[in-house]
């Protein structure tokens, strides 16, 4: 008989102990050790231990009723072995609805709850394993992109040095072209001041200078005009067919057998320019005939102006490329230049009637089905957290919004095995948020601590 009494007492105390411990997390069990009295966790009151979980609220913080619904501020701890533990409001205990996957919240109700924690945990563990595989693959791809980024950075630096050298060479060439053009302009101005021939002299309707006429008569280009050259090139105005005699030629040369340019300018030139008695024969097709130094000087000046313009345009183009490249290289592409490959790339996503385009480090745009394009912001800065500095981009100063201000976009970067624009939302007017997935957003720290350590 005494043995049976011992057994009954043991069962009763075990039931009482389980009742006392219900709804308590392992970290709080130290407050509920069996003793004569219980101190409310907020320290407001001491009550007999028998009043813990007796379905009557004694403590203001509800700590004496963790396993019942007696206290309005109470919390019930779902152990959920095999899944994630969590708290629920104590008002949900024994309300006929299964809140804990282990059914521990409905220990005294008519609800028929099944323990689904293992299945839930299995599904979530499979999800986490998938995330970890994605992270592993993403980190491998990120390492490849880092290596490519380093090479691309070196290529950009080499391109910068090459453009700088081209710019320096063009600057030297530009100065040379400017000097050449100035000389051509001065020569053109000099030739334009030379006297013109009269309508009856030389070739009618042509403006031939002293130098040009002298060169025309100097057939052998020895710097002097002889009797033979005068006879070959000059004729009488009223008898073009007759060849000048030697005496007539000597007379035109002032009695000498030859004449240089200085003498020609003050003697024979005046005679030819007047056109009263003699003129230059019309030998079209002969070397030198019809070649006007004034026109030649103008052509040379025009050609040099064109050459100068070409060099100026090339110099301007190279400087624009230099400026653009320097601007790109000034951007923060991460500690290993892993984000550099995103520059000059664009990613699109269609959401209903709009197509959104993200061009990293450049701009964000929205295009309607009608073809109207609106700027949602230009590259501003990185705006990540101290733990993840490169986790968020900000694009600002887009087109004005009808409510005032300008459109802007915040882009959150997430880890993935592909680089793609995943979602676009407009939580408030003219303020957009985007989810941009890329391997370079994968962080090794996620793998070290695990995605869900509680599993």
C-alpha positions in Angstrom: 0.0 0.0 0.0 2.8 2.3 0.9 4.5 1.5 -2.5 1.4 2.6 -4.4 1.3 5.8 -2.5 4.9 6.6 -3.5 4.0 5.9 -7.2 1.0 8.2 -7.1 3.0 11.0 -5.4 5.8 10.7 -8.0 3.3 10.9 -10.9 1.6 13.9 -9.3 4.8 15.8 -8.7 5.9 15.1 -12.3 2.6 16.4 -13.6 3.0 19.5 -11.4 6.5 20.1 -12.6 5.5 19.8 -16.3 2.6 22.1 -15.6 5.0 24.6 -14.0 7.5 24.4 -16.9 5.0 24.7 -19.8 5.4 27.7 -22.1 9.0 28.5 -20.8 12.1 28.8 -23.0 15.3 27.1 -21.8 16.9 30.5 -21.2 14.2 31.4 -18.7 14.0 28.0 -16.8 16.3 29.3 -14.1 13.5 31.5 -12.9 11.1 28.6 -12.5 13.1 26.2 -10.3 10.9 24.4 -7.8 11.0 26.3 -4.5 8.5 27.6 -1.9 8.1 31.0 -3.5 8.3 32.6 -6.9 9.6 36.1 -7.6 7.9 37.8 -10.5 10.6 38.4 -13.2 10.0 42.2 -13.1 10.7 41.9 -9.3 7.3 43.4 -8.4 5.9 40.6 -6.2 6.7 37.3 -4.5 4.0 34.6 -4.6 3.8 30.9 -3.5 5.3 28.7 -6.2 2.0 26.7 -6.3 0.4 29.8 -8.0 2.7 29.5 -11.1 0.6 28.4 -14.1 -2.5 28.1 -12.0 -4.6 30.0 -14.6 -4.7 33.1 -12.4 -2.6 36.2 -13.1 -0.7 37.3 -10.1 2.3 39.2 -11.6 1.9 42.4 -13.5 4.4 41.3 -16.2 2.5 37.9 -16.6 5.6 35.9 -15.8 3.7 33.6 -13.3 1.4 32.3 -16.1 3.8 31.5 -19.1 1.7 28.4 -19.9 -1.9 29.7 -19.6 -4.0 32.5 -21.1 -4.6 34.2 -17.7 -2.4 37.2 -18.1 -3.0 39.8 -20.9 0.7 40.6 -21.2 1.9 37.0 -21.0 3.9 35.1 -23.7 3.8 31.4 -24.4 7.0 29.8 -25.7 6.6 27.3 -28.5 9.5 24.9 -28.3 8.8 23.5 -31.8 11.5 20.8 -31.7 12.8 20.3 -35.3 11.7 23.8 -36.4 12.1 27.4 -35.3 11.0 28.1 -31.7 9.0 31.3 -31.2 6.7 33.2 -28.8 3.0 33.7 -29.2 0.6 35.9 -27.1 -0.6 33.9 -24.1 -4.2 34.8 -25.1 -3.9 32.2 -27.9 -3.2 29.3 -25.5 -6.1 26.8 -25.6 -8.2 29.0 -28.0 -8.9 26.1 -30.3 -6.4 27.2 -33.0 -3.1 25.6 -33.5 -0.4 28.3 -33.3 2.6 26.2 -32.3 3.7 23.5 -34.9 4.3 21.1 -31.9 0.7 21.7 -30.7 2.0 22.6 -27.2 -0.3 25.7 -27.1 -3.5 23.6 -27.3 -2.7 21.1 -24.4 -6.2 21.6 -22.8 -8.6 22.3 -25.7 -10.8 20.3 -28.1 -8.5 21.2 -31.1 -6.9 18.2 -32.8 -3.5 19.6 -33.5 -0.7 17.5 -35.2 3.0 18.0 -34.7 4.1 19.4 -38.0 7.5 20.8 -36.8 9.6 18.1 -38.5 8.0 18.6 -41.9 8.2 22.4 -41.6 11.8 22.1 -40.5 12.7 19.7 -43.3 11.3 22.1 -45.9 13.1 25.1 -44.4 16.3 23.1 -44.1 16.0 22.2 -47.8 15.4 25.9 -48.6 18.4 26.9 -46.5 20.6 24.3 -48.2 19.5 25.6 -51.6 20.4 29.1 -50.4 23.8 27.9 -49.3 24.4 26.2 -52.6 23.4 29.4 -54.3 25.8 31.3 -52.0 28.6 28.8 -52.8 28.1 29.1 -56.5 27.7 32.9 -56.3 31.0 33.2 -54.4 32.7 31.2 -57.0 31.3 33.4 -59.7 32.2 36.5 -57.7 35.8 35.3 -57.6 35.8 35.0 -61.4 34.3 38.5 -61.7 37.0 39.9 -59.2 39.7 38.4 -61.4 38.0 39.9 -64.5 37.6 43.2 -62.7 41.3 43.4 -61.9 42.2 42.7 -65.6 39.5 45.2 -66.8 40.9 47.8 -64.4 44.4 47.4 -65.8 43.0 47.6 -69.3 41.3 50.9 -68.4 44.4 52.2 -66.9 46.4 51.3 -70.0 43.7 52.9 -72.2 43.9 56.0 -70.0 47.7 56.2 -70.5 47.3 55.6 -74.3 44.7 58.4 -74.6 46.9 60.8 -72.6 49.8 60.1 -75.0 47.5 60.6 -78.1 46.2 63.8 -76.6 49.8 65.1 -76.0 50.8 64.2 -79.6 47.7 65.9 -81.0 48.4 69.0 -79.0 51.9 69.2 -80.6 50.3 68.6 -84.0 47.7 71.2 -83.3 50.3 73.8 -82.6 52.1 72.9 -85.8 48.9 73.2 -87.8 48.1 76.6 -86.2 51.5 77.9 -87.2 51.1 76.5 -90.8 47.7 78.1 -91.1 49.0 81.4 -89.9 51.8 81.3 -92.5 49.3 80.4 -95.2 47.0 83.3 -94.2 49.9 85.7 -94.2 50.9 84.5 -97.7 47.3 84.8 -98.9 47.2 88.4 -97.6 50.5 89.2 -99.3 49.4 87.9 -102.7 46.0 89.6 -102.4 47.7 93.0 -102.2 49.6 92.5 -105.5 48.3 94.8 -108.4 45.9 93.4 -111.0 46.4 93.3 -114.7 44.2 95.5 -116.9 41.5 94.0 -119.0 43.6 94.3 -122.1 46.8 92.9 -120.6 48.0 89.3 -120.0 45.0 87.0 -120.0 41.7 88.8 -120.1 39.6 88.2 -117.0 42.5 86.7 -115.0 44.2 88.3 -112.0 47.9 87.5 -112.4 50.6 88.8 -110.1 54.1 90.1 -110.8 55.7 86.9 -109.5 53.2 84.7 -111.3 53.8 86.4 -114.6 57.6 86.3 -114.2 57.4 82.5 -113.5 55.2 82.1 -116.5 57.9 83.7 -118.8 60.8 82.0 -117.1 60.4 78.7 -118.9 63.6 77.0 -117.6 63.0 78.3 -114.1 66.6 79.7 -113.8 65.4 82.9 -112.1 65.9 85.2 -115.2 64.1 85.9 -118.5 66.0 85.7 -121.7 65.5 86.9 -125.3 64.4 83.4 -126.4 61.9 83.2 -123.6 60.4 86.6 -124.5 60.1 85.6 -128.2 58.4 82.3 -127.2 55.9 83.8 -124.7 55.2 87.4 -125.8 53.5 88.6 -128.9 52.3 91.9 -130.4 48.7 92.8 -129.5 47.7 93.6 -133.1 49.7 90.9 -134.8 49.7 87.8 -132.6 50.9 85.5 -135.3 54.2 87.3 -136.0 57.2 86.2 -133.9 59.1 89.1 -132.2 62.4 89.8 -133.7 65.6 89.6 -131.5 65.8 93.4 -131.5 62.2 93.8 -130.3 62.8 91.2 -127.6 66.0 93.0 -126.5 64.1 96.3 -126.4 61.5 94.7 -124.1 64.3 93.5 -121.8 65.8 97.0 -121.6 68.7 96.2 -124.0 70.0 93.3 -121.9 69.9 89.7 -122.9 68.3 88.7 -119.6 66.3 90.2 -116.7 65.7 89.1 -113.1 62.4 89.5 -111.1 63.4 92.9 -109.6 64.1 94.4 -113.0 61.0 92.8 -114.5 58.7 94.3 -111.8 59.7 97.9 -112.8 60.0 97.5 -116.6 58.5 94.7 -118.6 55.7 94.0 -116.1 54.3 97.5 -116.6 54.4 97.1 -120.3 52.6 93.7 -120.2 50.1 95.0 -117.6 49.0 97.9 -119.7 48.3 95.7 -122.7 48.8 98.5 -125.2 51.4 96.9 -127.5 52.4 93.4 -126.3 50.8 90.6 -124.4 51.5 87.1 -123.3 50.6 84.5 -125.8 47.5 82.4 -125.1 49.1 79.0 -124.7 46.4 77.1 -122.9 47.7 73.8 -121.6 51.2 75.0 -121.5 53.0 74.7 -118.1 52.3 77.7 -115.9 49.6 79.3 -118.1 46.5 80.2 -116.2 48.1 79.5 -112.8 47.2 82.4 -110.5 49.4 82.6 -107.4 46.6 84.6 -105.7 44.2 81.7 -106.2 46.9 79.2 -105.3 47.6 81.0 -102.0 43.8 81.1 -101.2 43.6 77.4 -101.9 46.6 76.7 -99.7 45.0 78.8 -96.9 41.7 77.0 -97.2 43.4 73.6 -97.2 45.4 74.5 -94.1 42.3 75.7 -92.4 40.6 72.4 -93.2 43.6 70.4 -91.9 43.6 72.5 -88.7 39.9 71.8 -88.2 40.4 68.1 -88.5 43.2 68.1 -85.9 41.0 70.3 -83.6 38.1 67.9 -83.9 40.4 64.9 -83.2 41.9 66.6 -80.2 38.4 67.5 -78.8 37.2 63.9 -79.3 40.2 62.5 -77.5 39.8 64.9 -74.6 36.1 63.9 -74.3 37.1 60.3 -74.2 39.7 61.1 -71.6 37.2 63.0 -69.5 34.6 60.2 -69.7 37.2 57.5 -68.8 38.5 59.5 -65.9 35.0 60.0 -64.6 34.3 56.2 -64.9 37.6 55.3 -63.1 36.8 57.7 -60.3 33.8 55.6 -59.2 34.1 53.2 -56.3 33.8 49.7 -57.9 34.5 47.8 -54.6 37.8 46.8 -52.9 38.6 44.3 -55.7 36.9 46.2 -58.6 34.3 43.4 -58.6 31.5 45.8 -59.7 33.5 47.3 -62.6 32.0 44.8 -65.1 28.5 46.4 -64.5 29.6 49.7 -66.0 28.5 50.1 -69.6 25.9 47.3 -69.1 22.1 47.8 -68.9 19.4 45.4 -67.5 15.7 45.5 -68.3 12.5 44.3 -66.7 8.9 44.7 -67.9 6.3 45.4 -65.2 2.8 45.8 -66.6 2.8 48.5 -69.2 6.3 49.8 -68.3 9.8 48.7 -69.1 12.4 49.6 -66.6 16.1 49.9 -67.5 18.9 49.9 -64.9 22.4 51.0 -66.2 24.6 50.6 -63.2 26.8 53.6 -62.4 24.9 55.6 -65.0 21.1 56.0 -64.9 17.7 54.4 -64.3 14.8 54.9 -66.8 11.2 54.0 -67.3 9.6 53.6 -70.7 5.9 53.2 -71.4 4.4 51.1 -74.2 3.8 54.4 -76.0 7.5 54.9 -76.1 7.8 57.8 -73.7 10.9 57.5 -71.6 11.3 59.1 -68.1 14.5 59.4 -66.1 14.2 57.8 -62.7 17.6 59.1 -61.5 21.3 59.3 -62.3 24.1 57.6 -60.5 24.5 59.1 -57.1 26.4 57.0 -54.5 26.6 53.8 -52.5 24.3 53.8 -49.5 24.9 50.4 -47.8 25.2 49.6 -44.2 28.5 49.4 -42.2 28.3 45.6 -42.5 27.5 45.7 -46.2 28.8 48.9 -47.7 28.0 47.8 -51.3 24.5 46.5 -50.6 22.6 49.5 -51.9 22.8 52.1 -54.7 21.1 55.5 -54.9 20.2 57.1 -58.2 18.9 60.7 -57.8 17.9 63.9 -59.7 15.7 62.2 -62.2 12.9 64.0 -64.1 10.7 66.4 -61.9 7.7 64.8 -60.2 4.4 66.5 -60.5 4.1 66.7 -56.7 7.4 68.5 -56.5 11.0 67.3 -56.2 12.6 64.9 -58.6 12.4 61.1 -59.2 14.9 58.9 -57.4 15.6 55.1 -57.2 17.1 52.9 -54.6 18.6 49.7 -55.8 19.2 46.8 -53.4 21.8 44.3 -54.4 21.2 40.6 -53.5 23.2 37.5 -53.9 22.4 35.3 -56.9 24.1 33.2 -59.6 22.9 35.5 -62.4 23.1 39.2 -62.9 19.5 40.5 -63.5 16.9 43.1 -62.5 14.4 41.1 -60.4 11.7 43.5 -59.2 10.6 47.2 -59.4 8.2 48.9 -57.0 7.0 52.4 -56.3 6.2 52.5 -52.6 5.7 56.3 -52.7 5.1 58.8 -55.5 8.2 59.1 -57.7 10.3 57.1 -55.3 11.3 53.7 -56.7 13.0 50.7 -55.3 14.6 47.9 -57.3 15.9 44.4 -56.4 19.1 43.7 -58.4 20.6 40.3 -58.2 24.3 39.6 -59.0 27.0 37.2 -57.8 29.2 40.1 -56.7 26.6 40.8 -53.9 27.4 37.4 -52.3 29.1 37.9 -49.0 31.3 35.2 -47.4 30.1 36.3 -43.9 26.7 34.9 -44.7 28.2 31.5 -45.1 30.3 31.7 -42.0 27.4 32.4 -39.7 24.8 30.4 -41.6 21.5 31.8 -43.0 19.3 30.4 -40.3 21.5 29.3 -37.4 18.5 28.3 -35.3 17.9 25.3 -37.6 
